[in-house]
């Protein structure tokens, strides 16, 4: 009677050296970030993104293990399989929201693949916050990001 087709979901495997866009986004100029830790790259090589819409699902930028995960969801760190330590910070001063607007999807110590969902952000609930998202490579100062201005989920950042 009905002829429904199932949508095929394709899970792609990425190399352990891949560093990927964690969602669809626009790249920001570092000087526009309102937090010196990130704008001046005091923690490491940093790239920043702006997001839009009502919600964003933040995915792992690489294959690795979640070594730090704030219970409120505003930040996490991944120790990549290739040895890089990657800090992902969701918004500026969003820790003051005490978890409002964040839904944590993984647990501390979880092994994740690149593009696997880790945290959901409800941008409507965070509408009064600066929702700039940063990715910082903590332990490799020679690291270089590409110069793209726009990314789709899974696009290479290097």
Backbone bond lengths (Angstrom), bond angles and torsions (degrees), N, CA, C in turn:
res aa  C-N    CA-C-N  psi(-1)  N-CA   C-N-CA  omega(-1)  CA-C   N-CA-C  phi
1 X - - - 1.431 - - 1.526 110.98 -
2 X 1.340 116.30 -55.17 1.461 120.05 175.72 1.506 108.23 -106.18
3 X 1.307 115.62 145.86 1.458 120.24 179.44 1.525 108.97 -117.39
4 X 1.354 115.49 78.34 1.460 120.09 179.59 1.510 109.63 -86.72
5 X 1.310 115.12 138.71 1.459 120.04 174.83 1.513 107.80 -107.93
6 X 1.307 116.48 134.85 1.454 120.45 175.63 1.516 108.99 -75.85
7 X 1.314 114.46 137.33 1.454 119.26 175.32 1.518 107.75 -75.46
8 X 1.300 115.95 127.64 1.461 120.59 -179.31 1.521 110.04 -81.55
9 X 1.319 115.99 125.24 1.456 121.29 177.99 1.521 107.77 -99.30
10 X 1.307 115.57 122.90 1.460 120.38 -178.61 1.519 108.54 -108.70
11 X 1.307 115.99 121.25 1.466 121.21 177.35 1.522 106.10 -99.40
12 X 1.311 115.41 121.47 1.454 120.08 -178.41 1.516 109.84 -98.43
13 X 1.300 116.25 138.60 1.457 120.75 173.43 1.520 108.59 -92.00
14 X 1.320 115.28 134.49 1.453 121.29 179.06 1.518 109.47 -112.68
15 X 1.306 116.24 151.90 1.463 122.27 175.86 1.520 109.20 -63.45
16 X 1.327 116.10 154.39 1.464 120.82 177.43 1.523 112.16 -66.91
17 X 1.311 118.58 -13.09 1.462 121.94 177.55 1.524 112.70 -89.92
18 X 1.329 117.49 -5.86 1.467 120.93 -178.41 1.529 110.71 -72.25
19 X 1.333 115.59 137.16 1.456 123.51 170.00 1.535 104.35 -125.58
20 X 1.326 116.38 115.70 1.459 121.22 -167.88 1.520 112.99 -117.06
21 X 1.343 114.35 157.37 1.460 120.30 170.57 1.524 107.64 -63.33
22 X 1.336 115.78 135.67 1.458 122.04 -172.82 1.524 112.94 -89.86
23 X 1.345 117.03 -5.56 1.459 124.59 -177.76 1.524 106.49 -175.66
24 X 1.320 118.48 172.57 1.465 122.24 174.21 1.527 107.59 -72.86
25 X 1.337 117.04 131.12 1.468 118.56 -173.28 1.523 112.09 -163.41
26 X 1.323 113.48 171.22 1.456 123.31 172.16 1.524 107.49 -111.10
27 X 1.325 116.67 138.86 1.459 120.33 176.02 1.526 108.84 -76.55
28 X 1.331 115.48 143.08 1.456 121.49 178.10 1.516 110.44 -109.29
29 X 1.313 115.44 155.24 1.451 121.00 172.54 1.525 107.52 -76.17
30 X 1.320 117.47 133.73 1.464 120.71 -177.51 1.520 112.68 -58.67
31 X 1.319 117.56 -32.72 1.473 119.94 -178.55 1.528 112.04 -66.07
32 X 1.339 117.59 -15.32 1.462 121.44 179.50 1.527 112.99 -88.46
33 X 1.317 117.78 -3.39 1.469 121.25 179.16 1.523 108.48 -81.05
34 X 1.323 115.66 133.94 1.463 120.88 -174.87 1.528 112.57 -92.08
35 X 1.308 116.85 29.76 1.470 121.53 177.21 1.525 106.95 -140.45
36 X 1.337 116.99 116.18 1.465 121.72 -175.92 1.531 113.66 -61.42
37 X 1.331 117.30 -28.00 1.472 118.69 177.56 1.528 110.74 -55.73
38 X 1.324 116.00 -37.05 1.460 120.74 -177.73 1.527 112.18 -96.99
39 X 1.326 117.83 -43.18 1.469 120.00 -176.89 1.524 112.15 -64.50
40 X 1.331 116.93 -32.92 1.467 121.08 179.27 1.537 111.55 -99.48
41 X 1.321 116.29 6.53 1.466 123.26 177.56 1.537 112.13 53.58
42 X 1.334 115.70 43.94 1.459 120.49 -177.85 1.527 112.62 -71.79
43 X 1.317 117.22 -23.48 1.471 121.15 179.96 1.530 112.60 -94.41
44 X 1.340 116.54 -17.03 1.458 121.12 -177.84 1.515 110.50 150.41
45 X 1.315 116.12 -176.81 1.467 121.96 179.71 1.522 109.15 -62.54
46 X 1.327 115.94 125.43 1.462 121.19 -170.94 1.519 111.30 -125.54
47 X 1.328 114.96 145.30 1.459 123.14 170.58 1.526 105.44 -131.08
48 X 1.336 116.68 142.55 1.466 120.71 -175.80 1.522 110.21 -124.62
49 X 1.339 114.55 151.43 1.463 121.21 -175.89 1.517 110.77 -136.20
50 X 1.323 115.10 146.63 1.460 120.55 169.73 1.525 107.44 -104.66
51 X 1.321 115.01 149.48 1.464 120.82 -179.11 1.518 108.64 -125.68
52 X 1.325 115.68 160.59 1.463 120.08 178.42 1.521 108.67 -142.73
53 X 1.305 115.45 172.80 1.458 121.14 -178.66 1.515 110.59 97.67
54 X 1.323 115.72 -169.42 1.462 121.58 -178.42 1.515 112.71 -89.31
55 X 1.331 115.85 -35.17 1.461 120.98 -178.08 1.521 109.09 -142.06
56 X 1.318 114.85 154.80 1.459 120.41 173.09 1.524 107.34 -139.09
57 X 1.319 115.05 135.58 1.461 120.82 173.73 1.516 106.89 -99.41
58 X 1.323 116.16 119.05 1.459 122.00 -178.40 1.527 107.33 -92.70
59 X 1.330 114.66 121.25 1.461 121.38 -176.35 1.525 110.83 -105.35
60 X 1.309 115.67 164.78 1.459 120.06 178.31 1.524 110.15 -66.12
61 X 1.334 117.52 134.86 1.467 120.06 177.81 1.527 113.14 -80.01
62 X 1.343 117.24 -7.37 1.464 120.14 -175.44 1.525 110.19 -162.32
63 X 1.314 115.73 175.02 1.461 121.60 173.60 1.518 108.53 -83.87
64 X 1.331 117.46 133.13 1.457 119.37 178.72 1.511 112.24 171.26
65 X 1.329 115.01 -158.27 1.463 122.25 -178.68 1.526 109.10 -123.31
66 X 1.323 116.16 139.85 1.463 121.26 177.15 1.524 107.42 -77.80
67 X 1.336 116.02 111.94 1.469 120.83 -176.81 1.523 112.92 -99.94
68 X 1.323 117.20 -20.96 1.461 122.72 174.43 1.521 106.17 -138.24
69 X 1.331 115.79 133.34 1.465 120.35 177.49 1.527 107.36 -148.71
70 X 1.319 115.98 106.63 1.453 119.08 178.85 1.519 108.75 -67.40
71 X 1.313 115.82 133.70 1.461 121.53 -174.72 1.525 112.23 -59.84
72 X 1.338 116.59 -27.49 1.467 119.71 179.54 1.527 112.61 -81.66
73 X 1.346 117.11 -8.19 1.462 121.35 174.64 1.507 116.06 89.68
74 X 1.330 119.62 -0.44 1.471 119.87 -172.81 1.534 113.80 -78.51
75 X 1.336 118.14 -10.38 1.468 119.78 -177.12 1.522 110.49 -161.95
76 X 1.326 114.83 149.30 1.464 120.51 173.02 1.521 109.25 -151.93
77 X 1.330 115.38 158.16 1.461 122.33 176.45 1.513 108.83 -125.47
78 X 1.325 114.98 139.51 1.465 121.22 177.03 1.518 108.54 -118.48
79 X 1.304 115.79 130.22 1.475 121.70 169.26 1.521 104.47 -90.69
80 X 1.324 115.04 106.85 1.462 121.04 -176.33 1.526 110.53 -69.64
81 X 1.312 115.64 153.10 1.466 120.64 177.61 1.523 112.18 -58.68
82 X 1.351 117.14 -23.90 1.474 120.39 179.93 1.531 112.18 -90.38
83 X 1.345 117.67 4.41 1.458 121.19 176.36 1.516 115.62 100.77
84 X 1.332 118.79 -16.30 1.466 120.07 178.38 1.528 110.40 -66.85
85 X 1.318 115.67 146.47 1.462 121.51 172.10 1.515 107.08 -109.67
86 X 1.322 115.60 122.45 1.460 121.69 -172.36 1.523 109.62 -119.93
87 X 1.333 115.83 117.46 1.457 122.51 176.28 1.525 108.44 -95.69
88 X 1.316 116.24 127.76 1.464 121.74 174.79 1.522 106.82 -115.67
89 X 1.337 115.51 122.17 1.459 120.96 -177.36 1.526 107.98 -118.42
90 X 1.334 115.92 123.98 1.464 122.03 -173.02 1.523 110.90 -101.24
91 X 1.310 115.85 92.48 1.451 121.91 178.53 1.519 112.25 92.80
92 X 1.310 114.45 163.33 1.468 121.74 177.70 1.531 107.40 -103.01
93 X 1.311 116.01 123.99 1.467 123.19 -178.50 1.530 113.41 61.74
94 X 1.310 118.30 21.97 1.470 120.74 178.72 1.525 111.93 -73.22
95 X 1.320 117.81 -12.36 1.472 119.60 175.52 1.530 110.18 -61.98
96 X 1.324 117.86 -24.91 1.468 122.15 178.57 1.526 111.69 -66.40
97 X 1.333 116.59 -16.99 1.468 120.69 -179.96 1.530 112.00 -79.00
98 X 1.329 117.25 -10.26 1.473 123.24 176.55 1.531 112.75 53.42
99 X 1.329 114.94 41.05 1.462 120.43 175.94 1.511 115.24 95.70
100 X 1.322 118.34 -16.42 1.460 120.57 178.30 1.527 109.06 -61.86
101 X 1.318 116.72 126.99 1.459 121.50 179.58 1.515 114.06 93.37
102 X 1.335 117.55 -0.53 1.465 121.29 179.62 1.532 110.40 -123.58
103 X 1.309 115.56 142.21 1.461 121.43 173.10 1.534 106.88 -129.16
104 X 1.318 116.34 112.72 1.466 121.88 -178.97 1.528 108.53 -81.36
105 X 1.329 116.02 127.39 1.465 121.79 -175.54 1.524 113.93 -104.54
106 X 1.320 116.94 -14.20 1.472 121.92 -178.69 1.515 109.42 -124.87
107 X 1.320 115.73 170.57 1.453 121.24 178.47 1.519 110.09 -114.08
108 X 1.325 115.04 155.68 1.454 121.10 173.15 1.523 108.48 -54.70
109 X 1.330 116.85 134.18 1.457 121.61 -179.89 1.519 114.14 90.15
110 X 1.336 117.08 -3.45 1.471 120.43 179.06 1.519 110.43 -69.30
111 X 1.329 115.51 137.88 1.452 120.76 169.08 1.517 106.96 -82.77
112 X 1.335 116.81 132.50 1.460 121.13 -178.64 1.523 109.88 -127.84
113 X 1.316 113.85 150.68 1.460 120.93 172.92 1.518 108.04 -99.72
114 X 1.308 116.37 155.53 1.464 121.25 174.95 1.527 108.28 -53.93
115 X 1.322 116.12 135.11 1.467 125.99 179.81 1.524 114.06 77.80
116 X 1.332 118.01 8.00 1.462 120.44 175.86 1.535 108.68 -83.45
117 X 1.334 116.86 132.16 1.467 122.18 -176.34 1.526 111.70 -63.74
118 X 1.350 115.75 136.47 1.470 121.71 179.95 1.533 111.38 -120.33
119 X 1.336 117.62 -46.48 1.466 121.83 -177.67 1.525 109.02 -140.99
120 X 1.334 115.85 141.15 1.456 121.16 170.73 1.523 108.24 -104.62
121 X 1.332 115.61 137.36 1.470 121.55 175.93 1.524 108.41 -113.06
122 X 1.320 116.42 127.91 1.459 121.53 174.06 1.529 106.78 -94.65
123 X 1.310 116.03 100.38 1.465 121.14 -174.24 1.529 112.03 -67.73
124 X 1.329 117.37 -23.21 1.473 119.65 176.16 1.530 109.62 -67.26
125 X 1.330 116.47 -43.03 1.464 119.97 179.72 1.533 111.17 -69.99
126 X 1.317 116.28 -24.02 1.466 121.32 -178.77 1.529 111.84 -102.48
127 X 1.322 116.82 20.84 1.473 121.44 -172.65 1.525 113.59 -61.49
128 X 1.328 118.36 -23.89 1.465 120.85 179.28 1.528 111.71 -91.69
129 X 1.329 116.43 1.79 1.476 121.49 -177.81 1.521 110.84 -104.76
130 X 1.297 115.53 159.43 1.465 122.20 170.13 1.523 106.13 -81.56
131 X 1.329 117.37 111.90 1.466 121.16 -175.45 1.532 113.10 -96.75
132 X 1.322 116.77 23.94 1.461 120.66 173.43 1.528 108.75 -57.03
133 X 1.312 116.77 133.45 1.463 121.36 178.98 1.520 108.14 -112.92
134 X 1.331 115.49 131.46 1.467 119.76 -179.93 1.516 110.55 -117.61
135 X 1.319 114.80 149.75 1.456 123.61 172.36 1.519 105.80 -125.08
136 X 1.327 116.40 123.94 1.459 121.59 -177.33 1.523 110.28 -124.21
137 X 1.328 116.18 128.53 1.460 121.52 172.92 1.527 105.62 -86.85
138 X 1.322 116.85 109.35 1.464 121.33 -171.77 1.526 112.79 -76.02
139 X 1.315 118.38 -36.71 1.471 120.45 -167.46 1.529 114.97 -114.58
140 X 1.326 118.56 25.02 1.461 120.26 177.71 1.523 108.93 -149.27
141 X 1.323 116.88 94.33 1.464 121.32 -177.10 1.520 113.30 -73.31
142 X 1.317 118.43 -15.46 1.465 121.59 179.77 1.522 112.20 -88.06
143 X 1.306 116.97 0.62 1.455 122.34 -175.92 1.528 110.18 -65.31
144 X 1.338 117.27 141.89 1.465 121.11 179.68 1.528 109.88 -128.71
145 X 1.334 115.46 129.34 1.465 121.79 173.60 1.518 108.68 -89.23
146 X 1.339 116.96 154.97 1.465 118.86 175.55 1.525 109.50 -72.63
147 X 1.326 117.29 177.40 1.469 121.61 -174.09 1.525 113.67 -103.21
148 X 1.332 118.09 15.75 1.463 119.91 -179.63 1.526 110.26 -60.92
149 X 1.318 116.30 151.97 1.465 122.15 179.37 1.529 111.64 -103.77
150 X 1.319 116.53 -19.61 1.454 121.63 -176.83 1.520 108.67 -136.41
151 X 1.335 115.65 141.46 1.467 120.28 -178.87 1.524 110.18 -135.23
152 X 1.299 114.90 150.14 1.458 123.57 169.11 1.517 106.69 -109.10
153 X 1.320 116.52 154.70 1.461 120.88 176.85 1.514 110.27 -48.16
154 X 1.326 116.98 126.26 1.468 121.83 177.59 1.516 114.78 92.21
155 X 1.346 118.42 -8.06 1.472 119.61 175.30 1.525 109.66 -66.20
156 X 1.315 117.09 145.85 1.450 121.30 178.84 1.521 110.84 -71.04
157 X 1.337 116.11 138.26 1.472 121.16 175.98 1.527 110.79 -95.23
158 X 1.333 117.02 -6.27 1.466 120.43 -177.00 1.515 111.15 -119.69
